[in-house]
Amino acid sequence: MTTAEESGADTGTDAESESDTGSGREAIVRAARRAFTLRPYAEVTLRSIAADAGVSPSLIVKRFGSKERLFNTVADFQPAADALFSAAPAVLGRHLVLTTLRLRDELRGDPLLRVVFSLGIDDERTLLRERFREQVTARLADTLAGRDRELRAELIAGQLLGLGATLSLHRPDGAGTRTPPERLADLYAPGLQVLIDGAVGQHDREEPVSVVG
């Protein structure tokens, strides 16, 4: 049940006094992502999310209705997956890098990295992992050709998470932050493309047939 604190009903703040623009919604979503990935669901309140976002709890209720609906919004990887997987397989590696970098700028945060914070947690945050597997890894596997598609999809997803983690770890003045996206794609995309293509490895090659005369 949503408490008075979670709903913002006891705040006396008029939701209409908050900015009703897209930027207000984005601030709420960013704050909710941080809250739900770093703390158990039961410990998160709309009041704390509102304080982090710089809005009133009543505005969150107006936009999202409840804590559960807000959680379901931030646990959704579908919009990011739509953007990430919108290129043909032959050029998907470079597209993944450039799109990840673009989304990081637009969202002011990595579109996938929040799933890492759900590892080892057995509360509602398990939904993050389930959604990630369904909406990102399994969807990617379905687009790949060749053998080991599920394994390759998991490795590709890991590479994208690694890129996001590296950029976040070394911000704000790391080399990755200072490097143009095209150069980052030059360096990072070839490894992704090998996994996408499923290049034939040593163990896939047929052994030469010896002819006994």
C-alpha positions in Angstrom: 0.0 0.0 0.0 1.2 3.5 -0.8 1.8 5.5 2.3 1.1 9.2 2.7 4.8 9.9 2.6 5.2 8.0 -0.7 2.2 9.6 -2.3 3.2 13.1 -1.3 -0.3 13.8 0.0 1.0 15.2 3.2 3.5 17.6 1.6 1.1 20.5 0.9 2.9 21.1 -2.4 0.9 21.9 -5.4 1.9 19.7 -8.3 1.0 22.4 -10.7 3.6 24.7 -9.2 6.3 22.4 -10.7 7.5 22.7 -14.3 5.3 20.5 -16.5 7.9 20.1 -19.1 9.8 17.0 -20.3 12.8 18.0 -18.3 10.9 17.5 -15.1 9.9 14.0 -16.1 13.5 13.2 -17.1 14.8 14.4 -13.7 12.3 12.1 -11.9 13.2 9.1 -14.1 17.0 9.7 -13.5 16.5 10.0 -9.7 14.3 6.9 -9.7 16.9 4.9 -11.6 19.5 5.8 -9.0 17.1 5.0 -6.1 15.9 1.7 -7.3 19.3 0.4 -8.4 21.1 1.4 -5.2 18.5 0.5 -2.5 15.9 -2.2 -1.9 12.5 -1.4 -3.3 10.9 -1.3 0.1 13.3 1.4 1.3 12.6 3.7 -1.6 10.0 6.5 -1.1 8.6 8.9 -3.6 9.6 11.7 -1.2 13.3 10.7 -1.5 13.1 10.4 -5.2 11.4 13.8 -5.4 14.1 15.4 -3.2 16.8 14.0 -5.5 15.0 15.2 -8.6 14.2 18.6 -7.2 10.5 18.3 -7.6 7.5 17.7 -5.3 6.3 14.2 -4.5 2.8 15.2 -5.7 4.3 15.9 -9.2 5.6 12.3 -9.3 2.1 11.0 -8.4 0.7 13.2 -11.1 3.1 11.9 -13.7 3.4 8.3 -12.7 0.5 7.5 -10.3 2.4 5.3 -7.8 5.8 4.0 -6.8 5.1 0.7 -8.6 4.3 2.3 -11.9 7.5 4.5 -11.6 9.5 1.4 -10.9 8.1 -0.3 -14.0 9.0 2.7 -16.0 12.7 2.7 -15.0 12.9 -1.1 -15.3 12.0 -0.9 -19.0 15.0 -1.3 -21.4 12.8 -1.4 -24.5 13.3 2.1 -25.7 17.1 1.8 -25.4 17.0 -1.6 -27.2 15.0 -0.1 -30.0 17.7 2.5 -30.6 20.6 0.1 -30.1 19.4 -2.6 -32.4 18.1 -0.5 -35.3 21.1 -1.1 -37.6 21.8 -4.0 -40.0 24.1 -6.7 -38.6 26.9 -5.8 -41.0 27.3 -2.3 -39.3 25.8 -3.1 -35.9 29.1 -3.0 -33.9 29.8 0.7 -34.8 26.1 1.6 -34.4 26.1 0.1 -30.9 29.0 2.2 -29.8 27.8 5.5 -31.3 24.2 4.9 -30.1 25.4 4.1 -26.5 27.4 7.3 -26.4 24.5 9.3 -27.8 22.0 7.9 -25.3 24.4 8.6 -22.5 24.4 12.3 -23.5 20.7 12.5 -24.0 19.7 10.6 -20.9 22.6 12.0 -18.8 23.3 8.4 -17.8 24.0 5.0 -19.4 20.9 3.3 -20.9 21.9 -0.2 -19.7 24.4 0.1 -16.8 21.8 0.3 -14.1 21.2 -3.5 -14.4 24.7 -4.0 -12.9 23.5 -2.7 -9.5 20.8 -5.3 -9.3 23.3 -8.2 -9.2 22.9 -10.4 -6.1 19.7 -8.7 -4.9 16.6 -10.9 -4.3 13.9 -8.2 -4.0 11.9 -6.5 -6.7 15.1 -5.4 -8.4 15.4 -8.9 -9.9 12.9 -7.4 -12.4 15.8 -5.4 -13.8 17.7 -8.5 -14.6 14.7 -10.3 -16.1 13.8 -7.3 -18.2 17.4 -7.0 -19.4 17.6 -10.6 -20.4 14.3 -10.4 -22.3 14.5 -7.0 -23.8 18.3 -6.8 -24.5 20.2 -10.1 -24.5 17.4 -12.4 -25.9 16.3 -9.9 -28.4 19.9 -9.5 -29.6 20.4 -13.3 -29.8 17.3 -13.5 -32.1 19.0 -11.2 -34.6 22.3 -13.0 -34.8 23.1 -15.7 -37.3 25.4 -18.7 -36.9 26.3 -20.8 -33.9 26.5 -19.8 -30.2 24.0 -16.9 -30.7 23.0 -16.8 -27.0 26.6 -16.8 -25.8 27.6 -14.1 -28.3 24.6 -12.0 -27.3 25.6 -12.2 -23.7 29.2 -11.3 -24.5 28.1 -8.3 -26.6 25.8 -7.1 -23.8 28.8 -7.4 -21.5 31.0 -5.4 -23.8 28.4 -2.6 -23.9 28.1 -2.6 -20.1 31.9 -2.5 -19.9 32.0 0.5 -22.1 29.5 2.3 -20.0 31.2 1.3 -16.7 34.6 2.5 -18.0 33.3 5.9 -19.1 31.4 6.4 -15.8 34.4 5.3 -13.8 36.7 7.8 -15.4 34.4 10.8 -15.7 34.4 13.7 -15.8 37.9 14.2 -17.2 39.0 10.7 -18.4 40.4 10.1 -21.8 37.1 8.5 -22.9 35.2 11.7 -22.1 37.7 13.8 -24.1 37.7 11.4 -27.1 35.2 12.0 -30.0 32.6 9.4 -30.4 33.8 8.4 -33.9 37.3 7.6 -32.5 35.8 5.6 -29.7 33.9 3.6 -32.2 37.0 3.1 -34.3 38.7 1.4 -31.3 35.8 -0.4 -29.7 33.4 -1.4 -32.5 35.7 -4.0 -34.2 35.6 -6.3 -31.2 31.8 -6.1 -31.0 31.5 -6.8 -34.7 33.5 -10.0 -34.4 31.0 -11.2 -31.9 28.1 -10.1 -34.1 29.5 -11.8 -37.2 30.3 -15.0 -35.3 33.6 -15.3 -37.1 34.9 -18.8 -37.6 37.4 -19.7 -35.0 40.0 -22.4 -34.7 37.7 -25.0 -33.3 35.1 -24.3 -36.0 37.4 -25.1 -38.9 37.2 -28.5 -40.5 40.2 -30.7 -40.0 42.0 -31.6 -43.2 41.1 -35.0 -44.5 44.2 -37.2 -45.0 44.1 -39.5 -48.0 45.7 -42.8 -47.5 47.0 -44.0 -50.7 
